[in-house]
Amino acid sequence: MTFDQFLRIVRARWILASAIFLTIVTVTFIVSLVWPKSYSASASVMVDMRPDPVSVTAGSFGATPTSYIATQVDIISSKRVALRVVRLTGMDQSPEMRQRWVKDTKEKGSYEDWLATMLGKSLSIKPSRESNVIEIHYEGSDPKFAAAMANAFARAYIESSTQLRVDPARQYADFFEERARIARDKLQRAQLALSEAQKNTDILATDERMDVETMRLNELSQQVLALKALRVESANRSRQARMSPDQSAEVLNNGVVASLKNQLSAQEATLNQLSERMGDRHPQVIELKANIQTLRNKIATETGRVTSSVASNDNINSSRESAATVAYEAQRAKLMRLKEQRSQLSVLEREVDSAQRVYDAIQLRLSQTNLESNNSQSGVVLLSAASEPVSHSSPRLVLNLALAIVLGGLLALIAILGVELLDRRVRGPFDLVDALELPVIGILPSTKSTYHKRLPWLKKARRPTSFTAVSTTLKRVETA
């Protein structure tokens, strides 16, 4: 379709187009005037995404600012906040709303849920793109009601944010309190078991390095080693004394034996001299021989006494070694029993230490959760409260008329083009070409001179006088 054809169709059906256009504009104007006015109130809140100084786990939990703000928007539009608004405003006590609920639902379902759903329909939330500010808009027929509901939603959101932080902390506090009680009972039982075991074993310290019994065992071990060495030495001396008493060190070092031997040597020297001068039968010689024999007997007696003392010393050392060995073995057996008892005590001590650590850790978390459960900070700040709007937000007469003009014009054009397609007519030479698929030889001028005066820009596309004249021209062309 050419622009000339489009203009001819519009000119031919301008009455229909005008009727549709004026109807749409008029209806829009009347509806805009008659439609009930609604008022929109807005309250703004700021969401603080910084970590909570009280809680070690609160905050945005690593979420991005976009997702965190989107979560807050979902919280504001949730039924939890709407139910809190219902309780804050006392709408559940309104007889009119209850009658409306009975009429709409026939008393089916929850009355508060129905109110929350009704209030949420007029709520709109607009988060800022480059900040943490969220706009809460509420639309209503009464400006005071709209402002009150916007402020109520803002307040309910702040209280719900606080509650969402406090409720989990209180639940965790109850949980940790129960676990602390169980841990405390376990610690007490472990401490009682350790005390009872210490009383039964008379052991207070499990460190063997600081134990007296261990020190005694070490001393006995050293004594046994020393006595064994002394026993070996005394046994060698006793054996040597038995085999060659004269060569024994004890005999050689004995003063009495040495003195007797010196006397014996002197007497023997005197005897030799007297025997050479006086003979063996001289009384002095006989007396000297008797003295010498007496000295030898004394030496033998003293040697035997020294030898027997060496043997006695060996027996004493052997007895001491045996006694020390027995004492060492007894102490060693005692330490083995003590070691077993200390092992049991060590297990009990470790149980006490483990129970103490668990109890301390739970107490720390319990203190933290108790502090969090008493935290009244929500992390949301009310920037500006909603005020009563001065002018209504809808309907907007100027905007509705502008949209009606655009929409009416489009519908009018669509309507006339649709009617033209259903009732196709020849309105120019191009229509003949399209309909008959034959060229146009000439166009007769119109007898109405006013046509070109009204539309001088259509001189080139002159209107034919009638379909008959054009058809006659075409027939002549066909005959030729």
C-alpha positions as CSV (number, residue, x, y, z in Angstrom):
1,M,0.0,0.0,0.0
2,T,1.4,3.4,-1.0
3,F,1.0,6.5,1.0
4,D,-1.4,7.9,-1.6
5,Q,-3.7,4.9,-1.2
6,F,-3.4,5.2,2.6
7,L,-4.5,8.9,2.5
8,R,-7.4,8.1,0.2
9,I,-8.6,5.3,2.6
10,V,-8.3,7.7,5.6
11,R,-10.2,10.4,3.7
12,A,-12.9,8.0,2.6
13,R,-13.5,6.6,6.1
14,W,-12.6,9.5,8.3
15,I,-16.0,9.4,10.0
16,L,-15.4,5.9,11.3
17,A,-11.8,6.8,12.4
18,S,-13.1,10.0,14.1
19,A,-15.8,8.1,15.9
20,I,-13.5,5.5,17.2
21,F,-10.9,8.0,18.3
22,L,-13.3,10.3,20.0
23,T,-15.1,7.4,21.7
24,I,-11.8,6.1,23.2
25,V,-10.7,9.6,24.3
26,T,-14.1,10.5,25.7
27,V,-14.5,7.2,27.6
28,T,-10.9,7.6,29.0
29,F,-11.7,11.1,30.1
30,I,-15.0,10.1,31.8
31,V,-13.4,7.1,33.4
32,S,-10.5,9.1,34.7
33,L,-12.9,11.6,36.3
34,V,-15.3,8.9,37.7
35,W,-12.6,6.4,38.8
36,P,-12.0,6.5,42.6
37,K,-8.9,8.4,43.5
38,S,-6.0,6.5,45.2
39,Y,-3.1,8.0,47.2
40,S,0.4,6.6,47.4
41,A,2.5,7.1,50.5
42,S,6.2,6.2,50.7
43,A,8.6,5.3,53.5
44,S,12.3,4.7,53.0
45,V,14.6,2.4,55.1
46,M,18.3,1.8,54.9
47,V,19.8,-1.7,55.2
48,D,23.1,-1.8,57.0
49,M,25.2,-4.6,55.6
50,R,28.1,-4.3,58.0
51,P,28.8,-7.2,60.3
52,D,27.0,-7.2,63.6
53,P,29.6,-6.4,66.3
54,V,27.6,-8.5,68.8
55,S,27.2,-11.7,66.8
56,V,30.1,-13.6,65.3
57,T,27.9,-15.2,62.7
58,A,25.3,-12.5,61.9
59,G,25.4,-10.2,58.9
60,S,25.1,-10.8,55.2
61,F,26.7,-14.3,55.4
62,G,29.0,-13.6,52.5
63,A,26.1,-12.6,50.2
64,T,26.6,-10.0,47.5
65,P,24.9,-6.7,48.0
66,T,22.4,-7.4,45.2
67,S,21.3,-10.7,46.6
68,Y,21.2,-9.3,50.1
69,I,19.0,-6.4,49.1
70,A,16.8,-8.8,47.1
71,T,16.4,-10.9,50.2
72,Q,15.3,-7.9,52.2
73,V,12.8,-7.0,49.6
74,D,11.4,-10.5,49.8
75,I,11.2,-10.2,53.6
76,I,9.3,-6.9,53.4
77,S,6.7,-8.5,51.0
78,S,6.5,-11.7,53.0
79,K,3.4,-12.7,54.9
80,R,5.3,-12.6,58.2
81,V,5.7,-8.8,57.9
82,A,2.1,-8.4,56.7
83,L,0.8,-10.4,59.7
84,R,2.9,-8.2,62.0
85,V,1.3,-5.1,60.3
86,V,-2.1,-6.6,61.0
87,R,-1.3,-6.9,64.7
88,L,0.4,-3.5,64.9
89,T,-2.6,-1.7,63.3
90,G,-5.2,-3.7,65.0
91,M,-7.1,-4.4,61.8
92,D,-7.9,-7.9,63.0
93,Q,-10.3,-6.2,65.6
94,S,-12.2,-4.3,62.9
95,P,-15.8,-5.6,62.5
96,E,-16.1,-4.3,59.0
97,M,-13.1,-6.3,57.8
98,R,-14.4,-9.4,59.5
99,Q,-17.7,-9.0,57.8
100,R,-15.9,-8.6,54.5
101,W,-13.9,-11.7,55.2
102,V,-17.0,-13.7,56.0
103,K,-18.6,-12.4,52.7
104,D,-15.6,-13.2,50.6
105,T,-14.4,-16.5,52.0
106,K,-17.5,-17.9,53.8
107,E,-15.3,-18.1,57.0
108,K,-12.9,-20.5,55.3
109,G,-9.2,-20.2,56.1
110,S,-7.5,-17.9,58.5
111,Y,-8.8,-14.4,59.1
112,E,-5.3,-12.9,59.8
113,D,-3.9,-14.6,56.6
114,W,-6.7,-13.1,54.5
115,L,-6.0,-9.7,56.0
116,A,-2.3,-10.0,55.4
117,T,-3.0,-11.0,51.8
118,M,-5.3,-8.1,51.3
119,L,-2.8,-5.6,52.7
120,G,0.0,-7.0,50.6
121,K,-1.9,-6.3,47.3
122,S,-1.5,-2.6,47.7
123,L,2.2,-2.8,48.7
124,S,5.0,-2.0,46.3
125,I,8.7,-2.1,47.1
126,K,11.4,-0.4,45.1
127,P,15.1,-1.0,46.0
128,S,17.7,1.6,45.0
129,R,20.1,0.4,42.3
130,E,23.2,2.0,43.7
131,S,22.6,2.1,47.4
132,N,21.1,0.2,50.3
133,V,18.0,2.3,50.5
134,I,14.6,0.6,50.0
135,E,11.4,2.5,49.2
136,I,8.2,1.1,50.7
137,H,5.1,2.4,48.8
138,Y,1.5,1.8,49.8
139,E,-1.5,2.8,47.8
140,G,-4.9,3.4,49.3
141,S,-8.1,5.4,48.8
142,D,-7.5,7.4,52.0
143,P,-4.2,9.4,52.2
144,K,-4.0,9.0,56.0
145,F,-4.6,5.2,55.7
146,A,-1.9,5.0,53.0
147,A,0.7,6.9,55.1
148,A,-0.2,4.8,58.2
149,M,0.2,1.5,56.3
150,A,3.5,2.5,54.8
151,N,4.9,3.4,58.2
152,A,3.4,0.2,59.6
153,F,5.1,-1.9,57.0
154,A,8.4,-0.1,57.7
155,R,8.1,-0.6,61.4
156,A,7.0,-4.2,61.0
157,Y,10.0,-4.9,58.7
158,I,12.4,-3.4,61.2
159,E,10.9,-5.5,64.0
160,S,10.9,-8.6,61.9
161,S,14.6,-8.1,61.0
162,T,15.3,-7.9,64.7
163,Q,13.2,-11.0,65.4
164,L,14.9,-12.9,62.6
165,R,18.2,-12.3,64.3
166,V,17.0,-12.8,67.9
167,D,14.9,-16.0,67.4
168,P,17.7,-18.2,66.1
169,A,20.0,-16.9,68.8
170,R,17.5,-17.8,71.5
171,Q,17.0,-21.2,70.0
172,Y,20.8,-21.7,70.0
173,A,20.9,-20.4,73.6
174,D,18.4,-23.0,74.7
175,F,20.4,-25.7,72.8
176,F,23.7,-24.6,74.3
177,E,22.2,-24.4,77.8
178,E,21.0,-27.9,77.6
179,R,24.3,-29.1,76.2
180,A,26.1,-27.2,79.0
181,R,24.0,-28.9,81.6
182,I,24.9,-32.3,80.1
183,A,28.6,-31.4,79.9
184,R,28.6,-30.1,83.5
185,D,27.1,-33.4,84.7
186,K,29.6,-35.4,82.7
187,L,32.5,-33.3,84.2
188,Q,31.2,-33.8,87.7
189,R,31.0,-37.5,87.2
190,A,34.5,-37.6,85.8
191,Q,35.9,-35.6,88.7
192,L,34.2,-37.8,91.3
193,A,35.5,-40.9,89.6
194,L,39.0,-39.4,89.6
195,S,38.8,-38.4,93.3
196,E,37.5,-41.9,94.3
197,A,40.3,-43.6,92.3
198,Q,42.9,-41.3,94.0
199,K,41.5,-42.2,97.4
200,N,41.6,-45.9,96.7
201,T,45.2,-45.9,95.4
202,D,46.6,-43.1,97.6
203,I,48.1,-41.6,94.4
204,L,47.8,-37.9,93.9
205,A,50.3,-37.3,91.0
206,T,50.5,-39.4,87.9
207,D,53.9,-38.1,86.9
208,E,56.4,-40.9,87.6
209,R,59.4,-38.5,87.5
210,M,58.2,-36.8,90.7
211,D,57.2,-40.0,92.5
212,V,59.0,-41.1,95.7
213,E,58.5,-44.8,94.9
214,T,60.3,-44.3,91.6
215,M,63.2,-42.5,93.3
216,R,63.4,-45.3,95.9
217,L,63.5,-47.9,93.1
218,N,66.4,-46.0,91.5
219,E,68.3,-45.9,94.8
220,L,67.7,-49.6,95.3
221,S,69.0,-50.3,91.8
222,Q,72.1,-48.4,92.5
223,Q,72.6,-50.2,95.8
224,V,72.2,-53.6,94.2
225,L,74.8,-52.7,91.6
226,A,77.2,-51.5,94.3
227,L,76.6,-54.5,96.5
228,K,77.1,-56.8,93.5
229,A,80.5,-55.3,92.8
230,L,81.4,-55.5,96.5
231,R,80.2,-59.1,96.6
232,V,82.4,-60.0,93.7
233,E,85.4,-58.3,95.3
234,S,84.8,-60.0,98.7
235,A,84.3,-63.4,97.1
236,N,87.6,-63.1,95.3
237,R,89.3,-62.1,98.6
238,S,87.7,-65.0,100.4
239,R,88.7,-67.5,97.8
240,Q,92.2,-66.2,97.8
241,A,92.3,-66.3,101.6
242,R,91.2,-69.9,101.6
243,M,93.6,-71.0,98.9
244,S,96.7,-69.1,100.2
245,P,96.1,-67.4,103.5
246,D,99.6,-66.1,103.8
247,Q,99.3,-64.3,100.5
248,S,96.0,-62.7,101.4
249,A,96.0,-58.9,101.3
250,E,94.1,-58.8,104.6
251,V,96.7,-61.0,106.3
252,L,99.6,-59.1,104.8
253,N,98.1,-55.8,105.8
254,N,97.1,-57.0,109.3
255,G,99.3,-55.3,111.9
256,V,99.2,-58.1,114.5
257,V,100.3,-60.7,112.0
258,A,103.0,-58.3,110.7
259,S,104.2,-57.8,114.3
260,L,104.2,-61.5,115.1
261,K,106.1,-62.2,111.9
262,N,108.7,-59.6,112.8
263,Q,109.0,-61.2,116.2
264,L,109.2,-64.6,114.7
265,S,112.0,-63.4,112.3
266,A,113.9,-62.0,115.2
267,Q,113.5,-65.1,117.4
268,E,114.5,-67.3,114.4
269,A,117.7,-65.2,113.9
270,T,118.5,-65.5,117.6
271,L,117.9,-69.2,117.5
272,N,120.3,-69.6,114.7
273,Q,123.0,-67.8,116.5
274,L,122.4,-69.7,119.7
275,S,122.2,-73.0,118.0
276,E,125.6,-72.4,116.4
277,R,127.2,-71.5,119.7
278,M,125.4,-73.6,122.2
279,G,123.8,-76.5,120.3
280,D,120.3,-77.7,120.1
281,R,120.1,-79.0,123.6
282,H,120.9,-75.7,125.4
283,P,118.1,-74.5,127.5
284,Q,118.0,-71.1,125.9
285,V,117.8,-72.8,122.5
286,I,115.0,-75.0,123.6
287,E,113.2,-72.0,125.1
288,L,113.7,-70.0,121.9
289,K,112.3,-72.9,119.9
290,A,109.3,-73.0,122.2
291,N,108.8,-69.2,121.8
292,I,109.1,-69.5,118.0
293,Q,106.5,-72.3,118.0
294,T,104.3,-70.1,120.1
295,L,104.7,-67.2,117.7
296,R,103.9,-69.5,114.8
297,N,100.8,-70.7,116.5
298,K,99.8,-67.1,117.2
299,I,100.5,-66.2,113.5
300,A,98.4,-69.2,112.4
301,T,95.7,-68.3,114.8
302,E,95.7,-64.6,113.7
303,T,95.8,-65.6,110.1
304,G,92.9,-68.0,110.6
305,R,91.0,-65.2,112.3
306,V,91.7,-62.7,109.5
307,T,90.7,-65.3,106.9
308,S,87.6,-66.1,108.7
309,S,86.8,-62.4,108.9
310,V,87.2,-62.2,105.1
311,A,84.9,-65.1,104.7
312,S,82.4,-63.5,107.1
313,N,82.6,-60.2,105.2
314,D,81.9,-62.2,102.0
315,N,78.9,-63.8,103.6
316,I,77.7,-60.4,104.9
317,N,78.1,-58.9,101.4
318,S,76.2,-61.8,99.9
319,S,73.4,-61.4,102.4
320,R,73.3,-57.6,101.8
321,E,73.2,-58.3,98.1
322,S,70.4,-60.8,98.5
323,A,68.4,-58.4,100.7
324,A,68.9,-55.5,98.3
325,T,67.9,-57.7,95.4
326,V,64.7,-58.8,97.2
327,A,63.9,-55.2,98.1
328,Y,64.6,-54.1,94.5
329,E,62.3,-56.8,93.2
330,A,59.6,-55.9,95.7
331,Q,59.9,-52.2,94.9
332,R,59.8,-53.0,91.2
333,A,56.6,-55.1,91.6
334,K,55.1,-52.3,93.6
335,L,55.9,-49.8,90.9
336,M,54.4,-52.1,88.3
337,R,51.1,-52.1,90.3
338,L,51.4,-48.3,90.8
339,K,52.0,-47.9,87.1
340,E,48.8,-49.8,86.2
341,Q,47.0,-47.7,88.7
342,R,48.5,-44.5,87.3
343,S,47.4,-45.5,83.9
344,Q,43.9,-45.8,85.1
345,L,44.2,-42.4,86.8
346,S,45.7,-40.9,83.6
347,V,42.6,-42.1,81.7
348,L,40.4,-40.5,84.3
349,E,42.4,-37.3,84.2
350,R,42.2,-37.2,80.5
351,E,38.4,-37.7,80.7
352,V,38.2,-34.8,83.2
353,D,40.4,-32.6,81.0
354,S,38.3,-33.4,77.9
355,A,35.0,-32.8,79.8
356,Q,36.4,-29.5,81.1
357,R,37.4,-28.3,77.6
358,V,34.0,-29.3,76.2
359,Y,32.2,-27.5,79.1
360,D,34.3,-24.4,78.7
361,A,33.7,-24.3,74.9
362,I,29.9,-24.7,75.4
363,Q,29.9,-22.0,78.1
364,L,31.7,-19.6,75.8
365,R,29.1,-20.2,73.0
366,L,26.3,-20.0,75.5
367,S,27.5,-16.6,76.7
368,Q,27.8,-15.4,73.1
369,T,24.3,-16.7,72.1
370,N,22.8,-15.1,75.3
371,L,24.3,-11.8,74.3
372,E,23.0,-12.2,70.7
373,S,19.5,-13.2,72.0
374,N,19.3,-9.9,73.9
375,N,20.4,-7.8,71.0
376,S,17.7,-5.3,69.9
377,Q,19.6,-3.9,66.9
378,S,18.1,-4.9,63.5
379,G,20.6,-3.4,61.1
380,V,17.8,-1.5,59.4
381,V,17.3,2.3,59.9
382,L,14.2,4.2,59.0
383,L,15.4,7.1,56.9
384,S,12.1,8.9,56.3
385,A,8.6,8.1,57.5
386,A,5.7,8.3,55.2
387,S,3.7,11.5,55.3
388,E,0.1,12.1,54.2
389,P,0.1,12.6,50.4
390,V,-1.3,15.9,49.2
391,S,-2.4,14.8,45.7
392,H,-3.7,11.5,44.5
393,S,-1.4,9.1,42.6
394,S,-4.1,7.7,40.3
395,P,-6.0,8.2,38.1
396,R,-3.7,10.5,36.2
397,L,-5.9,12.5,33.8
398,V,-3.1,13.9,31.6
399,L,-1.3,10.6,31.3
400,N,-4.5,8.7,30.6
401,L,-5.6,11.2,27.9
402,A,-2.2,11.0,26.3
403,L,-2.3,7.3,26.2
404,A,-6.0,7.4,25.0
405,I,-4.9,9.7,22.1
406,V,-2.2,7.4,21.0
407,L,-4.2,4.3,21.5
408,G,-7.3,5.8,19.9
409,G,-5.4,6.9,16.9
410,L,-3.8,3.4,16.5
411,L,-7.2,1.7,16.9
412,A,-8.9,4.1,14.5
413,L,-6.2,3.4,11.8
414,I,-6.4,-0.4,12.4
415,A,-10.2,-0.3,12.3
416,I,-10.4,1.6,8.9
417,L,-7.8,-0.6,7.4
418,G,-9.7,-3.7,8.6
419,V,-12.9,-2.4,7.2
420,E,-11.2,-1.5,3.9
421,L,-9.9,-5.0,3.6
422,L,-13.4,-6.4,4.1
423,D,-15.0,-3.9,1.7
424,R,-12.4,-3.3,-1.0
425,R,-13.1,-0.3,-3.3
426,V,-11.3,1.5,-6.1
427,R,-10.2,4.8,-4.9
428,G,-7.4,5.6,-7.4
429,P,-5.5,4.4,-10.5
430,F,-3.2,2.3,-8.4
431,D,-6.2,0.3,-7.1
432,L,-7.2,-0.4,-10.7
433,V,-3.7,-1.7,-11.4
434,D,-3.8,-3.9,-8.4
435,A,-7.4,-5.2,-9.1
436,L,-7.2,-5.7,-12.9
437,E,-3.5,-6.0,-13.4
438,L,-3.8,-3.6,-16.4
439,P,-2.0,-0.3,-16.9
440,V,-3.9,3.0,-16.8
441,I,-3.7,5.0,-19.9
442,G,-5.2,8.3,-18.7
443,I,-7.2,9.9,-15.9
444,L,-10.1,12.2,-16.5
445,P,-10.1,15.4,-14.4
446,S,-12.8,15.7,-11.7
447,T,-15.6,18.2,-12.2
448,K,-15.5,19.2,-8.6
449,S,-13.0,22.1,-8.4
450,T,-13.2,22.2,-4.6
451,Y,-11.4,18.9,-4.3
452,H,-8.0,20.3,-5.3
453,K,-8.6,23.5,-3.3
454,R,-9.1,21.4,-0.2
455,L,-6.2,19.0,-1.0
456,P,-3.8,20.9,-3.3
457,W,-1.0,18.4,-2.5
458,L,-3.0,15.7,-4.4
459,K,-2.9,17.4,-7.8
460,K,-0.7,14.8,-9.3
461,A,-2.8,12.0,-8.1
462,R,-6.1,13.3,-9.5
463,R,-9.3,11.5,-8.7
464,P,-11.1,9.8,-11.6
465,T,-14.7,11.0,-12.2
466,S,-16.1,7.6,-12.1
467,F,-15.3,3.9,-12.4
468,T,-17.3,3.9,-15.7
469,A,-15.0,6.5,-17.4
470,V,-11.9,4.6,-16.4
471,S,-13.4,1.3,-17.6
472,T,-14.3,2.8,-21.0
473,T,-10.7,4.0,-21.4
474,L,-9.4,0.6,-20.6
475,K,-11.8,-1.1,-23.1
476,R,-10.6,1.3,-25.8
477,V,-7.1,0.4,-25.1
478,E,-7.9,-3.3,-25.2
479,T,-9.7,-2.8,-28.6
480,A,-6.8,-1.0,-30.1
